[in-house]
Amino acid sequence: MSWNSIVGHDHQIRVLKKALGTDRLAHAYLFAGPEGSGKETIAFEIAKILNCRNAAPDDSGACGECESCRQADQFMHPNIEYLFPVEAILLESSDPSKKENKKLSEAKERYEALIEEKKRNPFFTPAMERSMGILTEQVVMLQQKASLAPRDGGKKVFIISQAERLHPTAANKLLKLLEEPPAHVLFMLVSSRPESVLPTIRSRCQAITFSRPRPSELETWVAIRAPELDEIERRFIVSFSRGNLQNALELLNARTGDGAAPAMVGIRNRAIDYLRSILTPARFHEAIAACEEVSKNLSRSEQVIFLESLLLFFQDVTRRSINPEFPELNNPDLAVSTDRFVKAFPNRDLHRASTVIEESIRSIERNANPMLVMSGATVELKGILSGKRKEKD
């Protein structure tokens, strides 16, 4: 990464460049904004600049080529600590004379897989599903490392991802560090839910708010990264990712053959099949079964993608209902299915259906029970899309 490779955030980058150039960085920052907005990549860029041997903070940023930058890219830099929610078993002290137990070995594999995904997709936000949050032991390790001087004349940078998930005891220990911060340490807290961060921690950080890039910014970024893609493919990536850079890069890698199977497209296809089950009376039981499968087998972020896929499909249906020749669909590869929906289910209250889905997304993002949320939404959608349920006065 470098300043030039970051999508959007021109004002925020100007503020940070000025602070770097005048050596007036705050001792702690809280980067707030929606998932996939790129805020964490900016935190890493600052960490790299502060330790890069050829950095140009007022121009392109870290060089990306020196040993320090290479170590940072591999999450092996001695001055850069990256915290995110992990399983407690990884923090337990083990007896070196005993063989590593199976549970610990499996947890390490899950952790390493997340780090590898983060290397592949810098916009990815890692979190171990079985974690209870950022644990006290993780912050205790930070306290110990904060007491040590940085290597090679750089600066220690502690990047705390998903700061809203700090365990209360861990948050209180971090607060003590923020109250008396070592001069050689920079704290960078990153959160998509800053209101859930302990108020006393927020008050000791300089807050910078980020938003998702505009469609025009994202389309330019996609065109630069993959100039071989045509306009329809670029538009699909921009529309389907909805400004989430993690999703956009996953789609981009899949389309250019640089990544794994297009997981997001697979989730979208499952969402469309789920919708077909709702619309077909004899298949409604399949829709309920899909709720259970999605709730158990997909992560919360994937559950959100599942629901957002329905919103984008409804948006295409609405556009085709108004103008049957409307060309710029979110899902151009589903144009036939979109037109069939328009003909088979005219005058459905898609605004109300979209509201139900948006409410479900908010509930899942607030850690509500996915099965209850999905089941309730399924019943409501069936009523709305069957044309039998009207919006209440």
N, C-alpha and C positions, 0 to 999 in steps of 0.2 A: 504494500500500500504506500501511498504518498499523498500529499495535499491534492495533487492534480488528479488522482484517481478516485477521490471522494465525490459522491453524488450530492449536489446541493449544499445547503448549510453555509452559504457564502458569508453571512453576517457572523455566525458563530465562529467560523474559521478565522475571520479577520480579527475578532476579539482575542482568540487564543494565540494567533501569530504575533499580535502586538505584545501580549503578556510574555511570550517566549523571547521575543526580540529585545525587550527591555528588562528581562530577568525579573518580572514582577508577577509570576504565577502565584496564585493562592496556594495555601498548603493543602487544601482539600476542595474537590469539586464534586457536585452532584449533577451528572448528565441525565436529564429526564426526557422521555419521549416514547412514542409507541414502539412496539416490537418491530425489528427490521428497518428502523429509520437510519441506521448507520452510526449511532452515537458511540457504540462500543469500539468500532473501528477507529474513530477519532481519538478515543482514549489510548488505544494501542499506538497510534501514530505519534502522539505526544511522548509516550514512554520510549519509543524508538528514537525520536529526535533528541531527547535528553541523554541518550546513551550512544548515539551514532557518532562515529569518528569523522564523518564528512557531512554533518547535518547542515542544512540551509533553512532554518525555521521561517525566514521571511520570503522564501521562494518555493522550492519544491518539497521541502521537508527532509525526512530521512533518506539516505542514499539507497538503502535497500540491498547494498552489495557488500558492505564491510562485515567483518566477523560478528560485530555486535548486532547488526540488523539480521543476519542469518540466524543467530542464536534466538533472537526475539521471535522470528517467524516460526521457529521450531519449539517455542515455549520452553526454552532451555536457558534463558538469560538469567544470570545470577542476581541482577538488579531489578528484574520485573517479576512480580508475583501476581498470579491470576487466581482469584477465588470465585467459585460458583457452588451451588448446592450439591454436596456429595453424600454418599452413604456413610454412616457412622463406622461401619466395619473397616473402612480404609484408614481411619484415624486411630484405631486401637493398636496399642503396643503389642507386638507379637514376640514369642520366644524364638530366637534365631536357631536354637537347637532342634526345633520341631519343623516338620515339613509344612509348607503353606497349605492351609485347609482349603477345601474346594470353594466355599462361599467367598473367602477373601480373593482367591484366584479369579473367580467369575466377576467379582466386583471390580477388580483391577482391569479386567478385559473390557468391561462396560465403560469405565473411566477413560481408558486409552482410546476406545472407539470414538468417544465424544471429542477428545482432543484432536484426533485425526480428522473428524468432520469439521472442526473449527479451523484447522489448517486449510482444508479444501474450500470451505465457505466461511470467510471472515465475518459474515453477517449472522452466522448461526449462533444461537444462544443455548449453550449446553446446560443441562440439569439432569441429574440422575433421578429417575422416576421414584426410587425408593428412599430418596433423601427426605429428611425432615426440615431442610433449609440449610443455611450457612451456619455451621455449628461452632460452639464455643472453642473447641480444640483448634479449629482453623484460625480463629482470631488470636488465640494464644501463640500459635506458631508465628503469626505476623508480629506480635509483640516482641518475640525473641529476635526475629530477623530485623526489626526496626532498630534494635540496639546496635547492630553491626554496620560498619561503614560500607558505602557502596564500593564496588570493584572498579578499577581503571578510571577513577575520577568522574564517573557518571553520577546518576541520581537514582535512588531506589524509588520505584513506582509500584504502588499497590492498587491493582484494578479489581474492584469488587463488583462482579456481575450480579444482577438481580438483588440489589441491596435491600429491597423490600422483604426479602426472605431471610434476613438475619434473624437467628434465634434470639429471643429477648436477652438471654445472658450474654450471648456473643455481641449483641448490639451495645450492651452496657460496657463491655470490655473495650470495644472499638471506640466508644465515646471517650474513655480515658486517654486513649492514644490521640484522639483529635483535640482534646483539651490541652495536651502538652506535646505537640507534634515535634519529632526530631527534625532538625533543619534539613537533613539530607533525604527526607522522605516526602513523596507526593502521594496523596490519597485521591483516587478517582472512583467514586461510587457511580454505578450505572443502574437505572431503574425505569421500568415502564409504568410503575405505580408509585410515584414519589410520595403520594399522600400516605402510603403505608409505611414509609420509613420513619423511624423514631424522630419526633419533632426536635429533640435536643441535638440529634445528629444533623438533621437538615440545617439547623441554625448555625452550625459550625462549618458548613460547606458553601462555596459559591455555586449557586445553581445556574445551569445553562440549559435551556429548553430546546429540544429538537423536534422537528416534524418530519413526516415522510416526504420524500422528494416528489415534486410535481410530475405529472405524466410526461410533460415535455422534457424535463431533466432526465427522467428515467429512460425515455426513448433514445435520447442522445447518447446516454451511457451504453445502452444495449447496442446501438449502431457502431460505436467505437470498438466495443469488445468483440462484436461478431458482425463485421461488415458484410459477410456472405449471406446473412439472413435477409429475406425479402420483407416488404412492408407488412404483409399480413402476419408473418411470424413475429416480427417485432411488436406489432399491436397486440397480438395474443399474449405475449410475455408481459407487456405493460399493463394490460387490462386484468389478466388473471392474477398477477402478483399484488395488485391494488396498492402499489407503493411500498410493499414490503421487500426490501433488498435481499433478504435471505431467500425468499421464495423466487424472486426474479433470477438470482444467480443459479439456483437449483434448476429452474426451467431452462435457463440459457445453457448451462453445462450439458443438460440432457439433449437439447436441440443441436448442439454442436458436437456431440459425441465425446465430450470431455468428462462426463460424470456417469453416475449410475442410471438405472432405469428412471424415467420421468415419474417419480413417486407422486408428485402433485397432480399430474394428469390422471394417474390411477385413482387417486382419492376423488378427483372430480367425477370420473366415470362411475365410481361407486355411488356418489351422491345423486347423479342423474338416474341410475338404476333404482335407487331408493325412492326417488320421486315417481318413477313409473309404477313402483309397487303401491304407493299411496293412491295413485290415480286409477289403479285397476282393482275393483272390488275383490276379485278372487285372489289377489296377491297381497292384501293388506297385512296378513300375518308375516309376510316376508319383510315388510317395512318395520314391523316391531322387532323381528329377529335382527334386522340391520342395526337397529338402535342398540341392541345388546352387543353386537359385534364391534361397532364403532366405539362404544363406551369402554369396552374391555381391552381392545387391541390397538387403538390409536392413542397417541399422546394428546394432551389438551390442545397443543398448537395444531396438530393434525385434525382434531375435531373441529376447530375453528375453520380450517381450510375446507373441510367437508361442508360446513354450513355456508361459508362464503361462496362456495361454488354454486349453491342454489340461488343466492342473491344475484350473481352474475348471469345465470341462466334466465331468471325472471326479468332482469333488465333487458336482455336480448329479446325476450318474448314481447315485452312492452314496446320496444322500438319497432319490431316487425309488425305489431298490431297497428301501430300508427302509420308506418310506411313499409309495405311489404318488400320494397326494394332496398331497404336500409342496408348499407354495405359494411359498416364498421362494427361488426359484432365482436363481443368479448371472446366468444367461442366460434370462430369461423368454421371449424371442423364439425360443429354440431348444427350447422345451418338447416339441414333437412329435419332434424328432430325439433328444432325451434319452430319451423313453419308448421309442422304437424301439430304441435301443441297449440299454436295460434288457431288453427282450424278446428281442432277437436274440443278445445275448451275456451270458447270465446267469452268475453265479458266476465272473466274471473277477477276477483278482488286481489290482484297481485300486490297492491300496496299493503293491504292487511297481512297477506302471507309473508311479505318481506319484513314487516314489523315483528311478526312472531319469530322469524329467524334471527333478526337483530337482537331481540330480547334474549333469545337462547344463547347467542354468542356472548353477550355481556354476562349472563349467568355463569357460563363455563369459564370465562376469564376471571370471574370472582370465586372460582373454586367450588361452585355448586356441584351436586352429584350429577355426572353426565347422563346416567341412565334415566334419572327422573326428568331431567331437562329435555332430553331427546324424545322420550316417550310422550311427554306432555305436548311438545311441539308437533309430533307426528299426528296426534289426535286432532289438534287444532287445524293443522294443514289439511287433513282429510276433509274436515267440515267446510273449510273455506274453499278449497279447490273443487269440491263436489257441487258448489253453488248453493248449498243448503244453509250455510251459516253466514249471517249478515253481521257486519260490525255493529256493536252495541251503540245505542244513542248516548 
